[in-house]
Amino acid sequence: MSFELMTVVGSVCLAAGTSYALFHVTLTAGLFRLRRRGQIPSVKVSVIVAARNEAGSVKGLLDALLHQSRLPEEIVVVDDRSTDETFSIVTSYRAQFPVIVPIRVAEVPDGVSPKKHALSTGIAASSGDILFFTDADCQPPPGWIAGLLGMFDEHTGVVVGTYLPSLSPPNSTQQRGVLPAFVSYEKFKSTVLCAGSLGLGFPWMASGSSLAYRREVYDAVGGFTAFLESQSGDDDLFVQRVRRMTHWSVAFSGSVDTAVLTTAPANVTDFLRQRMRHFSAGRKYAKDVQIALVLYHASNLVATAGLFAYFLGLAPVSALEAYAIKICADIILLAFGGHILERHRAWALVIPMEFLYVLYTTLVGPLGVISRVAWKPGSSA
């Protein structure tokens, strides 16, 4: 390769590394702008859960919800055509705890995502002022409802919470290895990106495993009607519409006391299927969000490629400098994010996990956008 072309490659890599670092500097500033917890408002709370074939986990969820430090006024569980004992388990709990409201969905309208239909059905049947959402395979900690409620003030319409992959049984071999480490790192990094953007007043991501919003916000954006066919997005697409269509602000709760435990993917196939479903909402993202994400991940890819280009003799030392800038930007952002999320050593995974992260976002992200995905394995939609 000629010296001139190598110089161009080095310049491109350096520009990418610098751009990536600027993204992280901006997001770090957003972390410092996150609002702290306030007082718990006196409101009626409804928890909405969509469940499909969750007989093995729904008991754990219901037990966790019934042991909250601030109990909800109602727990609406919508069974979406389960073929196992999910519905009978929920109804058995209802006999002892009238706060639980079991609903069964027998059919899903054409062109509507099953999960959107289940959630919409649950919301319509609920009566709370503030609606809480989690998944049937999750276990919210005792302070979850109180913690998220404490983030609401007169300006806040939505509170985005966090979740942590639960690797069980404790101390098993499932907790060791590349996949568990990467699942933990990927979730941690995406949560920090989410938190930083929320601090900047630019919400683009949330998690249906831990989310709460006012009923009037749901009504103001038309619920899920704009993306009923999307298999994902009842979280990401929802908060993006709140930003574009309302005056309500979106807050973030990163305390470990409110972090919801969720079942981690058992293997690589389950992980990729789950993440492709999450990425599928990207086709409906607002244009400004799509552009920002493409630029962000492209700059990460190019800066990382510069490392290989340098060692293959295809780029000058500036390509190596670009990668060093990129890694430093990762460590700084995730170190500050770890302080916010009370996971102080998570940044140490940057160097071993970033190669996989770049490969993952480069391949799985686009596949999720263009592929047809289902809410649950074996479901038709």
C-alpha positions, 0 to 999 in steps of 0.5 A: 500500500502506498504511503499516501493511501496509508496516510488517508487510512490513518486520518480516517481512523483518527477522525473516527476515534475522535468522533467516538470520544466526543460522543462519550464526552457528551454522554458523560456530561449527561450522566452528571445531569441525572436527577436524584431521587425525590419524594414518593408521590401519593398515587395509585399504582398498577403493575402490568405484565405480559406473559407467554408460557412462563409457568417456570418463572411467573411464581417468582415474579408474583412473589417479588411483587407481593413483597414490595416495600410499597405495594401496588394497588393491582397487579395485572397479568395478561396471559398471551395464549400460553400452552402451559400452566401460566394462567392457572398459576396466576389464578391460584395466586388471585384466590389468596391475593385479590390485588392480582388481576389475571386476564387471558388473551385467546386471539391476536388481531392480524397485523398486531404484535402479540406483546403489544396486544397483551400490554394494551389489554392489560393497560385498558383493564387497569386503573392506576395513575402510574403504570409499572411494567416488567417481564414475567421472567423478572424479579424486581427487588423490594425497593423497585416500586418505591424507587421508581416512584420516587423519581416522579415529580410534576414534570416527569412522565416516564421513569426508565429503570435498569435490569441485570442478567440473573445467572442462576443457580448461584456459583454455577458454571453458567456464571463463568465463561465468555457469554455471561461476561459479554451479556453483563458487559453489553447490558451495562454499556447499553444502560450507561448510554441510555442514562447519559442520553436521558441526562441530556434530555434525549431519551431513545432507549428504555427497557420493558423489564423496568419501566413506569409512566403516567397513564396520561402520558400513554394516552397522550402519545396514542399508546402503541398504535403507531407501532402495533406491528413491531415485535419490540419497541413498547419501551424504546419507541414509546419513550421516543414518542414521549420526547417528540409529542409531549412536554413530559420529561423522562427520568432514570433510576440507576440505583442497585436497589431498583435494578430488576433481575431477569433470566439471562439467555441460556446460550448464544442462540437464545441471546442472539434471538433476544437481541435481534428482537430488540434491534428490530425496533430500530426500523421504527426509530426516529430519524435523528436517533437512527442517524446518531446510532449509525454514526456512533457505531460506525465510528466505533467500528472504524476506530477498532479496525484501525488497530488491525490495520496498523498491525497489518502494516496498512495504516500509520501510527495514527490508526493506533492512536485512534484506537487508544483514544477510543478505548480511553473514551470507553473506560472514562464513560463506563467508569463514571457510569459504574459510579452512577449504577453502583457497579464500580469495577464494570469498566475493567471489562472494556478491553477484553469485551470491546472486540466482541461488542463491535462485532456484535453491533456490526452484525447482529444490529443490522440483522435484527432490523431486516429480519422477521422476529417473534416475541417467543420461540414457536410463536407465529408473530 
